[in-house]
Amino acid sequence: MSRIEIQHPNSKTPEQTREALEEVAGKLSSRFGVSHHWDGDTLAFNGAGVEGRIAMQPDALHVTAELGFLMSAMKGPIESEIRRVLSERFS
Protein backbone atom coordinates (compact mmCIF):
# COMPACT_ATOMS: atom_id res chain seq x y z
CA MET A 1 0.00 0.00 0.00
CA SER A 2 1.06 3.52 -0.75
CA ARG A 3 0.10 6.60 1.25
CA ILE A 4 -0.56 10.19 0.21
CA GLU A 5 -0.52 12.94 2.83
CA ILE A 6 -1.03 16.62 1.98
CA GLN A 7 -1.48 19.68 4.17
CA HIS A 8 -2.95 22.60 2.18
CA PRO A 9 -3.70 26.13 3.47
CA ASN A 10 -7.34 27.22 3.45
CA SER A 11 -8.80 30.66 4.16
CA LYS A 12 -12.42 29.90 3.25
CA THR A 13 -15.20 29.80 5.82
CA PRO A 14 -16.28 26.33 6.96
CA GLU A 15 -19.46 26.64 4.86
CA GLN A 16 -17.50 27.63 1.73
CA THR A 17 -15.00 24.84 2.36
CA ARG A 18 -17.73 22.23 2.77
CA GLU A 19 -19.44 23.41 -0.44
CA ALA A 20 -16.17 23.29 -2.43
CA LEU A 21 -15.33 19.83 -1.07
CA GLU A 22 -18.79 18.58 -2.06
CA GLU A 23 -18.10 19.76 -5.62
CA VAL A 24 -14.73 17.99 -5.65
CA ALA A 25 -16.30 14.81 -4.25
CA GLY A 26 -19.03 14.94 -6.89
CA LYS A 27 -16.43 15.10 -9.65
CA LEU A 28 -14.50 12.20 -8.11
CA SER A 29 -17.70 10.21 -7.92
CA SER A 30 -18.69 10.77 -11.54
CA ARG A 31 -15.16 10.35 -12.88
CA PHE A 32 -13.84 7.45 -10.79
CA GLY A 33 -16.83 5.91 -9.01
CA VAL A 34 -15.62 7.10 -5.61
CA SER A 35 -18.28 7.36 -2.90
CA HIS A 36 -18.11 9.80 0.00
CA HIS A 37 -19.75 10.79 3.27
CA TRP A 38 -19.19 13.38 6.00
CA ASP A 39 -17.95 12.41 9.45
CA GLY A 40 -18.15 15.69 11.36
CA ASP A 41 -15.73 18.08 9.63
CA THR A 42 -14.06 15.29 7.67
CA LEU A 43 -15.01 14.15 4.18
CA ALA A 44 -14.31 10.42 3.90
CA PHE A 45 -14.10 8.82 0.45
CA ASN A 46 -13.47 5.36 -0.94
CA GLY A 47 -13.53 3.50 -4.17
CA ALA A 48 -11.73 0.73 -6.00
CA GLY A 49 -8.18 0.82 -4.68
CA VAL A 50 -8.39 4.06 -2.69
CA GLU A 51 -9.60 5.12 0.74
CA GLY A 52 -9.05 8.56 2.19
CA ARG A 53 -10.12 11.58 4.19
CA ILE A 54 -10.05 15.35 3.85
CA ALA A 55 -10.14 16.93 7.29
CA MET A 56 -11.17 20.57 7.65
CA GLN A 57 -8.82 22.28 10.11
CA PRO A 58 -8.97 25.96 11.20
CA ASP A 59 -6.59 27.25 8.50
CA ALA A 60 -5.85 24.16 6.43
CA LEU A 61 -7.09 21.00 4.79
CA HIS A 62 -5.41 17.72 5.68
CA VAL A 63 -5.69 15.07 2.98
CA THR A 64 -4.75 11.46 3.61
CA ALA A 65 -5.25 8.58 1.22
CA GLU A 66 -4.27 4.92 1.15
CA LEU A 67 -3.78 3.47 -2.30
CA GLY A 68 -4.15 -0.22 -2.99
CA PHE A 69 -1.54 -2.24 -4.85
CA LEU A 70 -2.71 -1.40 -8.38
CA MET A 71 -3.37 2.28 -7.61
CA SER A 72 0.00 2.70 -5.92
CA ALA A 73 1.63 2.61 -9.36
CA MET A 74 -0.28 5.84 -10.09
CA LYS A 75 0.66 7.60 -6.84
CA GLY A 76 2.56 10.45 -8.55
CA PRO A 77 -0.18 11.47 -10.98
CA ILE A 78 -2.90 11.04 -8.34
CA GLU A 79 -1.04 13.21 -5.82
CA SER A 80 -0.35 15.84 -8.51
CA GLU A 81 -4.03 15.96 -9.43
CA ILE A 82 -5.07 16.33 -5.77
CA ARG A 83 -2.59 19.21 -5.33
CA ARG A 84 -3.82 20.86 -8.54
CA VAL A 85 -7.46 20.71 -7.48
CA LEU A 86 -6.64 22.01 -3.99
CA SER A 87 -4.69 24.91 -5.47
CA GLU A 88 -7.53 25.66 -7.89
CA ARG A 89 -10.27 25.57 -5.26
CA PHE A 90 -8.52 26.72 -2.09
CA SER A 91 -5.85 29.29 -3.00
N, CA, C and O of each residue as an XYZ file, in Angstrom:
364
protein
N       0.827     -1.189      0.000
C       0.000      0.000      0.000
C       0.861      1.238      0.000
O       1.944      1.264      0.583
N       0.371      2.247     -0.652
C       1.063      3.517     -0.749
C       0.187      4.586     -0.095
O      -1.040      4.508     -0.141
N       0.828      5.578      0.511
C       0.097      6.598      1.253
C       0.377      7.979      0.679
O       1.513      8.303      0.329
N      -0.670      8.785      0.587
C      -0.561     10.193      0.208
C      -0.966     11.016      1.419
O      -1.972     10.725      2.067
N      -0.189     12.034      1.722
C      -0.518     12.938      2.826
C      -0.178     14.356      2.390
O       0.959     14.649      2.021
N      -1.185     15.237      2.437
C      -1.033     16.619      1.980
C      -1.660     17.552      3.002
O      -2.773     17.315      3.472
N      -0.954     18.596      3.337
C      -1.477     19.680      4.165
C      -1.562     20.902      3.253
O      -0.551     21.324      2.692
N      -2.766     21.477      3.098
C      -2.949     22.604      2.182
C      -3.624     23.764      2.909
O      -4.635     23.558      3.580
N      -3.083     24.984      2.788
C      -3.703     26.131      3.469
C      -5.111     26.398      2.936
O      -5.414     26.126      1.774
N      -5.961     26.933      3.809
C      -7.344     27.219      3.451
C      -7.823     28.441      4.231
O      -7.763     28.466      5.460
N      -8.299     29.450      3.505
C      -8.797     30.661      4.165
C     -10.304     30.829      3.990
O     -10.856     31.865      4.363
N     -10.971     29.831      3.430
C     -12.418     29.899      3.251
C     -13.132     29.657      4.585
O     -12.564     29.091      5.519
N     -14.383     30.097      4.647
C     -15.202     29.801      5.820
C     -15.518     28.302      5.815
O     -15.401     27.653      4.775
N     -15.914     27.751      6.954
C     -16.279     26.327      6.963
C     -17.390     25.995      5.960
O     -17.361     24.933      5.338
N     -18.364     26.890      5.798
C     -19.456     26.643      4.855
C     -18.936     26.628      3.416
O     -19.313     25.760      2.629
N     -18.072     27.587      3.073
C     -17.497     27.631      1.731
C     -16.620     26.404      1.474
O     -16.627     25.839      0.380
N     -15.874     26.008      2.489
C     -15.004     24.835      2.355
C     -15.826     23.583      2.121
O     -15.515     22.784      1.238
N     -16.863     23.412      2.903
C     -17.727     22.232      2.767
C     -18.358     22.195      1.375
O     -18.418     21.134      0.753
N     -18.825     23.330      0.888
C     -19.436     23.405     -0.436
C     -18.416     23.044     -1.525
O     -18.733     22.280     -2.436
N     -17.210     23.582     -1.439
C     -16.169     23.287     -2.434
C     -15.777     21.812     -2.395
O     -15.561     21.196     -3.439
N     -15.685     21.242     -1.184
C     -15.334     19.826     -1.067
C     -16.436     18.934     -1.626
O     -16.149     17.880     -2.193
N     -17.680     19.341     -1.474
C     -18.789     18.582     -2.059
C     -18.670     18.563     -3.584
O     -18.917     17.536     -4.216
N     -18.291     19.704     -4.173
C     -18.102     19.764     -5.625
C     -16.978     18.830     -6.063
O     -17.118     18.096     -7.041
N     -15.868     18.864     -5.336
C     -14.733     17.992     -5.649
C     -15.154     16.525     -5.537
O     -14.847     15.718     -6.413
N     -15.858     16.187     -4.455
C     -16.296     14.805     -4.249
C     -17.252     14.365     -5.355
O     -17.199     13.217     -5.796
N     -18.118     15.257     -5.802
C     -19.033     14.941     -6.891
C     -18.290     14.606     -8.180
O     -18.661     13.681     -8.901
N     -17.236     15.371     -8.459
C     -16.432     15.103     -9.651
C     -15.705     13.772     -9.526
O     -15.625     13.010    -10.490
N     -15.168     13.488     -8.327
C     -14.498     12.200     -8.108
C     -15.474     11.053     -8.302
O     -15.134     10.022     -8.883
N     -16.681     11.242     -7.814
C     -17.695     10.206     -7.925
C     -18.050      9.929     -9.381
O     -18.097      8.774     -9.804
N     -18.297     10.982    -10.143
C     -18.689     10.774    -11.539
C     -17.524     10.287    -12.396
O     -17.727      9.541    -13.354
N     -16.324     10.700    -12.062
C     -15.160     10.347    -12.884
C     -14.568      8.986    -12.534
O     -14.150      8.240    -13.420
N     -14.532      8.660    -11.223
C     -13.839      7.452    -10.786
C     -14.709      6.486     -9.981
O     -14.214      5.446     -9.545
N     -15.971      6.795     -9.776
C     -16.833      5.912     -9.011
C     -16.535      5.901     -7.523
O     -16.812      4.919     -6.835
N     -15.972      6.987     -7.030
C     -15.624      7.096     -5.611
C     -16.851      7.578     -4.843
O     -17.498      8.543     -5.249
N     -17.171      6.916     -3.745
C     -18.282      7.358     -2.903
C     -17.722      8.162     -1.730
O     -16.543      8.047     -1.398
N     -18.578      8.977     -1.105
C     -18.112      9.802      0.003
C     -19.218     10.023      1.032
O     -20.402      9.855      0.743
N     -18.807     10.399      2.220
C     -19.745     10.793      3.269
C     -19.011     11.703      4.254
O     -17.782     11.681      4.334
N     -19.763     12.489      4.990
C     -19.189     13.381      5.996
C     -19.184     12.692      7.352
O     -20.144     12.022      7.732
N     -18.095     12.868      8.065
C     -17.954     12.409      9.448
C     -17.510     13.635     10.236
O     -16.314     13.863     10.412
N     -18.473     14.426     10.710
C     -18.153     15.693     11.358
C     -17.594     16.658     10.323
O     -18.247     16.939      9.318
N     -16.394     17.166     10.562
C     -15.732     18.083      9.628
C     -14.742     17.362      8.713
O     -13.812     17.977      8.192
N     -14.943     16.078      8.521
C     -14.063     15.291      7.666
C     -14.869     14.623      6.559
O     -15.874     13.959      6.813
N     -14.409     14.813      5.337
C     -15.012     14.147      4.182
C     -14.254     12.851      3.952
O     -13.067     12.870      3.626
N     -14.934     11.735      4.121
C     -14.311     10.419      3.896
C     -14.735      9.935      2.516
O     -15.890     10.096      2.121
N     -13.791      9.337      1.782
C     -14.103      8.824      0.453
C     -13.448      7.471      0.253
O     -12.408      7.174      0.841
N     -14.071      6.654     -0.585
C     -13.469      5.364     -0.936
C     -13.999      4.889     -2.270
O     -15.085      5.259     -2.716
N     -13.196      4.067     -2.876
C     -13.527      3.496     -4.167
C     -12.573      2.350     -4.434
O     -11.832      1.930     -3.546
N     -12.592      1.850     -5.642
C     -11.728      0.732     -5.997
C     -10.262      1.130     -5.856
O      -9.744      1.909     -6.655
N      -9.608      0.600     -4.850
C      -8.176      0.821     -4.676
C      -7.778      2.083     -3.964
O      -6.590      2.399     -3.899
N      -8.740      2.827     -3.421
C      -8.393      4.057     -2.693
C      -9.367      4.279     -1.534
O     -10.568      4.034     -1.643
N      -8.808      4.746     -0.434
C      -9.597      5.124      0.736
C      -8.912      6.320      1.363
O      -7.703      6.303      1.590
N      -9.693      7.373      1.646
C      -9.047      8.560      2.188
C      -9.984      9.475      2.932
O     -11.176      9.206      3.080
N      -9.390     10.598      3.410
C     -10.124     11.578      4.187
C      -9.571     12.965      3.882
O      -8.378     13.135      3.630
N     -10.461     13.950      3.910
C     -10.055     15.348      3.845
C     -10.626     16.011      5.087
O     -11.833     16.223      5.199
N      -9.732     16.334      6.023
C     -10.145     16.931      7.293
C     -10.063     18.450      7.200
O      -9.043     19.004      6.789
N     -11.150     19.115      7.588
C     -11.166     20.572      7.651
C     -10.557     20.990      8.984
O     -11.068     20.637     10.046
N      -9.472     21.737      8.922
C      -8.820     22.276     10.106
C      -9.002     23.790     10.079
O      -9.410     24.324      9.048
N      -8.715     24.510     11.172
C      -8.974     25.957     11.205
C      -8.410     26.738     10.012
O      -9.118     27.578      9.456
N      -7.185     26.496      9.608
C      -6.585     27.250      8.502
C      -6.016     26.353      7.414
O      -5.193     26.795      6.611
N      -6.450     25.093      7.380
C      -5.854     24.158      6.427
C      -6.792     22.993      6.157
O      -7.766     22.761      6.873
N      -6.461     22.273      5.098
C      -7.092     20.996      4.787
C      -6.013     19.934      4.918
O      -4.887     20.128      4.461
N      -6.353     18.820      5.539
C      -5.407     17.720      5.684
C      -5.957     16.529      4.918
O      -6.980     15.954      5.290
N      -5.267     16.167      3.843
C      -5.691     15.072      2.976
C      -4.822     13.854      3.260
O      -3.595     13.945      3.266
N      -5.463     12.722      3.492
C      -4.746     11.456      3.613
C      -5.453     10.445      2.716
O      -6.681     10.431      2.619
N      -4.673      9.616      2.075
C      -5.250      8.580      1.215
C      -4.348      7.355      1.224
O      -3.123      7.470      1.188
N      -4.959      6.202      1.272
C      -4.266      4.925      1.149
C      -4.607      4.353     -0.215
O      -5.778      4.211     -0.569
N      -3.584      4.030     -0.969
C      -3.779      3.473     -2.303
C      -3.486      1.985     -2.282
O      -2.478      1.552     -1.723
N      -4.357      1.210     -2.884
C      -4.146     -0.222     -2.987
C      -3.000     -0.532     -3.946
O      -2.422      0.367     -4.558
N      -2.691     -1.790     -4.061
C      -1.539     -2.239     -4.852
C      -1.551     -1.689     -6.281
O      -0.554     -1.125     -6.733
N      -2.658     -1.848     -6.987
C      -2.713     -1.395     -8.382
C      -2.669      0.125     -8.481
O      -2.020      0.667     -9.375
N      -3.349      0.814     -7.578
C      -3.374      2.278     -7.611
C      -2.045      2.887     -7.175
O      -1.732      4.020     -7.541
N      -1.271      2.150     -6.403
C      -0.002      2.698     -5.916
C       0.954      3.007     -7.070
O       1.825      3.866     -6.936
N       0.800      2.322     -8.188
C       1.627      2.608     -9.364
C       1.316      3.994     -9.935
O       2.125      4.562    -10.668
N       0.148      4.533     -9.598
C      -0.285      5.841    -10.092
C      -0.172      6.924     -9.021
O      -0.767      7.992     -9.161
N       0.582      6.661     -7.957
C       0.658      7.605     -6.840
C       1.056      9.008     -7.293
O       0.413      9.980     -6.897
N       2.088      9.134     -8.103
C       2.563     10.445     -8.546
C       1.493     11.257     -9.242
O       1.220     12.385     -8.831
N       0.873     10.717    -10.292
C      -0.182     11.468    -10.985
C      -1.395     11.761    -10.094
O      -1.993     12.832    -10.199
N      -1.758     10.828     -9.231
C      -2.901     11.042     -8.336
C      -2.597     12.184     -7.373
O      -3.424     13.076     -7.184
N      -1.417     12.158     -6.764
C      -1.038     13.212     -5.819
C      -0.956     14.568     -6.532
O      -1.379     15.584     -5.979
N      -0.421     14.588     -7.739
C      -0.345     15.837     -8.511
C      -1.734     16.389     -8.800
O      -1.954     17.596     -8.710
N      -2.664     15.519     -9.143
C      -4.031     15.957     -9.427
C      -4.710     16.493     -8.164
O      -5.421     17.496     -8.229
N      -4.505     15.848     -7.036
C      -5.066     16.335     -5.773
C      -4.514     17.723     -5.466
O      -5.276     18.626     -5.121
N      -3.210     17.901     -5.585
C      -2.590     19.208     -5.329
C      -3.115     20.279     -6.295
O      -3.346     21.419     -5.892
N      -3.301     19.915     -7.557
C      -3.818     20.861     -8.544
C      -5.224     21.322     -8.181
O      -5.525     22.515     -8.223
N      -6.081     20.372     -7.825
C      -7.459     20.707     -7.477
C      -7.501     21.549     -6.205
O      -8.280     22.499     -6.122
N      -6.689     21.220     -5.227
C      -6.643     22.010     -3.993
C      -6.187     23.440     -4.278
O      -6.751     24.394     -3.743
N      -5.178     23.584     -5.112
C      -4.687     24.914     -5.467
C      -5.764     25.706     -6.216
O      -5.940     26.903     -5.990
N      -6.476     25.021     -7.105
C      -7.525     25.664     -7.892
C      -8.684     26.113     -7.011
O      -9.207     27.212     -7.195
N      -9.084     25.296     -6.075
C     -10.269     25.570     -5.256
C      -9.999     26.334     -3.952
O     -10.880     27.017     -3.431
N      -8.770     26.209     -3.434
C      -8.518     26.725     -2.091
C      -7.315     27.666     -1.991
O      -6.723     27.790     -0.919
N      -6.948     28.326     -3.082
C      -5.846     29.288     -3.002
C      -6.331     30.683     -3.243
O      -5.540     31.626     -3.214
